[in-house]
Amino acid sequence: MSDRAPIRPMEPGEKPAVKRLARRAFGPLQGSLVTLTRHTFLCEISGELAGAVVLETFRYKRNQLGGVIKWLFTDPEAQGQGVAAALVREGVARLQELGCHELFTTVEGFNTPSSNRFADLGFAPLSPWQQLRRYGLSLLRIGPPTFHTIDTGHFLWSRSAAEPPREQERTVPGGGALPWVANVIFVAALVALHRLRVGAAGELHLHLLWQLPLALSLVFGVRSGAMKLTARALGLSLRYRIWETGLVLSLIITVLFGGLFPTPGSHYPVETRWNYRSKLPRLAAVAFSGAFAVLALAWFLLACETWGLAQSPRALASILALAVAPVQALLVFEVLLPWFPFASFNGRRVLDHHRLLWAGLAIGTAALFWVRYAG
């Protein structure tokens, strides 16, 4: 696409057309969530609407002005013509003109077409620790306008608006055992809260302080262990990344509705810039191994309940029993719902690569629920 392709502000009467474009780009569900602002800019090709970028400004740390590239979408027929890249450049320039001190965006962890564009313009992903260290309590003001509050599997990216783009680190920040353990402890606390909400308060005892974390370590451990072993066998370097906003969503679901939404985080290529399609065959194998391990654990727990859980040592039997609810809840999102807003779970990688493999996991999961609840 020519650099001189028209990019202009949206006119008020164009909102319906832009919303239709968003639904074509994202699908009906995600597209319906797109909100437009007075800083919405459109790109045209041959007089036809080809893409849009939605910007917003807000006040955060010490009343500084922040800017966020809130939405970026293109017509599917215009993909590959440089529309998105031109819109991102325009968005950065417009936010700089508005006097923003820092620029933000959020990107789903496997959406490399978007993350690579932002990396090229100096944006860098921030781990939860980096966010806290840099912004502190101002994160409470950054979260709502960036939508980095309940966007499970999305990561916050930022760059200075005034300084030239800094040289990118070759690998993503964070990761390792510490965030994995922190995730286990947080989800274990949510499971305890879930038990309170569903009326199992009488079953809360001090021994749950160590049994619940062990139960969650079992559930998330078989998943992560299978994924890491498969990645190592395939020569793929991955790093665990916690889904901090997924934990916020989990807390909301548990507090308000008594539901259980276990967010395991996931394992991503270590590079800041990488290509999803080129790595998909190996990523799908890693994802399949993780989902299959969770499914196998669920069947094992069912067998233990049916044939011998009562014969196990009391502590072991209690840990296995505590693992049942989170492993079943995880399977719903890990396997059965591989679409937005759960596309960061393993099922989506398997579905993207081989539908029959995903169908096998789905049938195995559906059979598990049928045997447990209807058989």
ChimeraX attribute file (.defattr): number of C-alpha atoms within 10 A of each C-alpha:
attribute: neighborCount
match mode: 1-to-1
recipient: residues
	/A:1	12
	/A:2	10
	/A:3	9
	/A:4	7
	/A:5	14
	/A:6	14
	/A:7	21
	/A:8	13
	/A:9	13
	/A:10	20
	/A:11	11
	/A:12	8
	/A:13	8
	/A:14	10
	/A:15	15
	/A:16	10
	/A:17	10
	/A:18	21
	/A:19	18
	/A:20	15
	/A:21	21
	/A:22	25
	/A:23	18
	/A:24	17
	/A:25	19
	/A:26	18
	/A:27	13
	/A:28	12
	/A:29	12
	/A:30	14
	/A:31	17
	/A:32	13
	/A:33	12
	/A:34	17
	/A:35	13
	/A:36	19
	/A:37	14
	/A:38	12
	/A:39	16
	/A:40	23
	/A:41	22
	/A:42	23
	/A:43	23
	/A:44	16
	/A:45	16
	/A:46	8
	/A:47	9
	/A:48	10
	/A:49	18
	/A:50	23
	/A:51	26
	/A:52	30
	/A:53	26
	/A:54	23
	/A:55	24
	/A:56	20
	/A:57	21
	/A:58	16
	/A:59	16
	/A:60	19
	/A:61	15
	/A:62	7
	/A:63	9
	/A:64	13
	/A:65	17
	/A:66	26
	/A:67	30
	/A:68	25
	/A:69	23
	/A:70	22
	/A:71	19
	/A:72	22
	/A:73	25
	/A:74	24
	/A:75	20
	/A:76	13
	/A:77	10
	/A:78	17
	/A:79	14
	/A:80	11
	/A:81	13
	/A:82	13
	/A:83	25
	/A:84	24
	/A:85	20
	/A:86	21
	/A:87	23
	/A:88	21
	/A:89	13
	/A:90	18
	/A:91	26
	/A:92	21
	/A:93	12
	/A:94	16
	/A:95	23
	/A:96	18
	/A:97	10
	/A:98	13
	/A:99	15
	/A:100	21
	/A:101	18
	/A:102	19
	/A:103	22
	/A:104	25
	/A:105	26
	/A:106	23
	/A:107	19
	/A:108	16
	/A:109	23
	/A:110	20
	/A:111	14
	/A:112	18
	/A:113	16
	/A:114	18
	/A:115	24
	/A:116	17
	/A:117	17
	/A:118	25
	/A:119	22
	/A:120	14
	/A:121	18
	/A:122	18
	/A:123	24
	/A:124	26
	/A:125	27
	/A:126	17
	/A:127	21
	/A:128	19
	/A:129	13
	/A:130	13
	/A:131	17
	/A:132	13
	/A:133	10
	/A:134	13
	/A:135	15
	/A:136	12
	/A:137	13
	/A:138	16
	/A:139	16
	/A:140	13
	/A:141	15
	/A:142	22
	/A:143	14
	/A:144	12
	/A:145	21
	/A:146	24
	/A:147	16
	/A:148	22
	/A:149	19
	/A:150	19
	/A:151	21
	/A:152	26
	/A:153	25
	/A:154	22
	/A:155	23
	/A:156	23
	/A:157	22
	/A:158	20
	/A:159	21
	/A:160	17
	/A:161	22
	/A:162	12
	/A:163	10
	/A:164	10
	/A:165	15
	/A:166	13
	/A:167	12
	/A:168	16
	/A:169	13
	/A:170	10
	/A:171	13
	/A:172	19
	/A:173	19
	/A:174	18
	/A:175	18
	/A:176	12
	/A:177	12
	/A:178	12
	/A:179	20
	/A:180	20
	/A:181	16
	/A:182	12
	/A:183	25
	/A:184	26
	/A:185	19
	/A:186	18
	/A:187	25
	/A:188	25
	/A:189	17
	/A:190	24
	/A:191	27
	/A:192	20
	/A:193	20
	/A:194	22
	/A:195	19
	/A:196	17
	/A:197	16
	/A:198	12
	/A:199	10
	/A:200	12
	/A:201	13
	/A:202	8
	/A:203	11
	/A:204	13
	/A:205	9
	/A:206	8
	/A:207	10
	/A:208	18
	/A:209	14
	/A:210	12
	/A:211	20
	/A:212	25
	/A:213	23
	/A:214	21
	/A:215	24
	/A:216	28
	/A:217	21
	/A:218	19
	/A:219	24
	/A:220	26
	/A:221	19
	/A:222	20
	/A:223	25
	/A:224	26
	/A:225	14
	/A:226	20
	/A:227	26
	/A:228	22
	/A:229	15
	/A:230	20
	/A:231	21
	/A:232	13
	/A:233	11
	/A:234	13
	/A:235	10
	/A:236	18
	/A:237	13
	/A:238	19
	/A:239	20
	/A:240	21
	/A:241	26
	/A:242	27
	/A:243	24
	/A:244	23
	/A:245	22
	/A:246	22
	/A:247	24
	/A:248	17
	/A:249	18
	/A:250	22
	/A:251	25
	/A:252	16
	/A:253	16
	/A:254	22
	/A:255	16
	/A:256	9
	/A:257	12
	/A:258	19
	/A:259	20
	/A:260	23
	/A:261	23
	/A:262	29
	/A:263	28
	/A:264	26
	/A:265	23
	/A:266	24
	/A:267	22
	/A:268	18
	/A:269	21
	/A:270	18
	/A:271	15
	/A:272	18
	/A:273	20
	/A:274	16
	/A:275	15
	/A:276	16
	/A:277	13
	/A:278	9
	/A:279	12
	/A:280	17
	/A:281	16
	/A:282	18
	/A:283	26
	/A:284	22
	/A:285	21
	/A:286	29
	/A:287	30
	/A:288	26
	/A:289	24
	/A:290	28
	/A:291	27
	/A:292	25
	/A:293	21
	/A:294	27
	/A:295	24
	/A:296	16
	/A:297	21
	/A:298	24
	/A:299	21
	/A:300	14
	/A:301	20
	/A:302	19
	/A:303	12
	/A:304	17
	/A:305	16
	/A:306	11
	/A:307	10
	/A:308	12
	/A:309	18
	/A:310	13
	/A:311	11
	/A:312	12
	/A:313	9
	/A:314	11
	/A:315	11
	/A:316	16
	/A:317	17
	/A:318	18
	/A:319	19
	/A:320	25
	/A:321	17
	/A:322	21
	/A:323	23
	/A:324	20
	/A:325	13
	/A:326	21
	/A:327	22
	/A:328	22
	/A:329	15
	/A:330	23
	/A:331	24
	/A:332	18
	/A:333	22
	/A:334	30
	/A:335	30
	/A:336	19
	/A:337	17
	/A:338	21
	/A:339	15
	/A:340	13
	/A:341	14
	/A:342	19
	/A:343	19
	/A:344	23
	/A:345	26
	/A:346	30
	/A:347	31
	/A:348	25
	/A:349	25
	/A:350	27
	/A:351	19
	/A:352	14
	/A:353	17
	/A:354	14
	/A:355	14
	/A:356	11
	/A:357	16
	/A:358	24
	/A:359	16
	/A:360	13
	/A:361	22
	/A:362	20
	/A:363	14
	/A:364	17
	/A:365	23
	/A:366	16
	/A:367	15
	/A:368	19
	/A:369	16
	/A:370	11
	/A:371	11
	/A:372	12
	/A:373	8
	/A:374	8
	/A:375	8
